[in-house]
Amino acid sequence: MNSSPGTVLAAGANLDFTLAQQLTVIALCALTAFISHMALAVFNDGVRPFMLDFIQGRSTRSATTAVSFGLSAGFIFGLGAPMALASGVLNPWLLFLPTDILGILSPKKWLAPILGGAWGAVVVFGLSGANNLAHDLPVDFLTAMQQMSTPILFLFTLFPVLAITKQFGRKWGGVAGVLELALVVMTMKLWPTVFAGAIAMAVGVLMLIGLAIAKDLRQRKADRANQVEETEEAVLADDPMASLFSASAARLRRYLPLFMVLGAGVCVLAQMHIFGGGEATSFLIAKGNYSEAAQVDFYRVFGFIPLIATTALASGAYGIAGFTLVYPIGYLMPNPVLAAVVGALVFAVEVLALSYLGKFLGKLPSVRDSSEHLRSAITDTLQLAILFGSLMAANAMGAGLGILIVGGLYLLNEAMGRPVVRMAAAPAAVIVGGIVLNVLYWLDLFTPVKG
């Protein structure tokens, strides 16, 4: 990958799909809505803890739908749609958050896949029309939004440094920061066609995991010396959560064939290279850098496995993308058939291993803490990157006036208590700002920025 800011997106951000791609998206959205209706899996990690009450009948379908909509709407319209329009690549917030809502909302089992498939059709047919219309406007705010790619890709590289600093202090954080900077500079100098942050992120994540495992091993050694381990095991044996975890794992295993179909579908979608699992990944896929995209999403997995595993065992509802391992695997698969087979097998292993994974994570508290710090660091880096990239887009489409409108909308959202979640507020402001600038142009009050 050329690391310069002027890199052109290979996908052209046109959102034109082949018939096979359209049918895959529609079928997968139908399947995910059906699975959500069955309360077997949802994509939104914030919704999953509420699913236990719904499964056990303590919460109604309408109440659970309201929770899902409240936690997802900002990401759908503020992040999912803008990122897809900017990169030309679909994403899970645009596809799977709405099918969470539609599946839970559906009063009948047969209606859920119809609603999900209808949403898939809206995405593959509606986004293309909206994209073409936006590119024909005097102020092309979608092309301007491609300015977001550079800050997202490069600032995202720093998330392991932030995680190490938060968990292990400034000294280790400083070491990680210097090391990552050196690796980025070296990569740009020696391998200019490779994404500059790929090696740095790998080393940073490995360093974090190594520090966490070393800390846990030291603690376990101290515990054995003080004969604490037997006491802990006795407490765990009487833990009332153990029976709940066991029941949830057994419930998910009963639907193993359905989960295997889901894993196959998600992996095939990733293999088609019209889908990216994250913000940075979407732009890497758009630029044709599939191996780098696989690396980025693979590193993210470490931040989400403990969260997804524990919430699945506690609630009885899995993640629509599982541990998200099917994303990087799918990007690298040579054909859809192999992607389907491998995706199904990966999901089978994940579901069958849930109970063992929960017990394993219980013995590694520092590794669990590392995953929380990774997720927090990913959020922090992306919030800054998306805000900075959105202001770059505002400058590209409207210079100072664009910055005033977009930055003003972002600040207003903060002042109003964030009705739109912070990460989604800036991209949404770019789209609103682009519409405002076009209106001002039609009123002969604004002249678009040249170039």
Protein Blocks (a to p, Z undefined) as FASTA:
>chain_A
ZZbfklccfklonopacfklmmmmmmmmmmmmmmmmnopacfblmlmmmmmmmmnopacf
klmmmmmmmmmmmmmmmmmmmmmmmnopacfklmmmmmmmmmmmpmbfklmmmmmmmmmm
mmmmmmmmmmmmmmmpmblfklmmmmmmmmmmmmmmmmmmmmmmmmnojklmmmmmmmmm
mmmmmmmmmmmmbcfklmmmmmmmmmmmmmmmmmmmmmmmmmmmnommmmmmmmmmmpmk
lmmmmmmmmmmmmmmmmmmmmmmmmmmmmmnopacfbfklmmmmmnopaklmmmmmmmmm
mmmmmmmmmmmmmnopacfklnolmmmmmmmpcbfklmmmmmmmmmmmmmmmmmmmmmmm
mmmmmlmmmmmmmmmmmmmmmmmmmmmmmmmmmmmmnommlmmmmmmmmmmmmmnopaaa
fklmmmmmmmmmmmmmmmmmmnopaccdeZZ
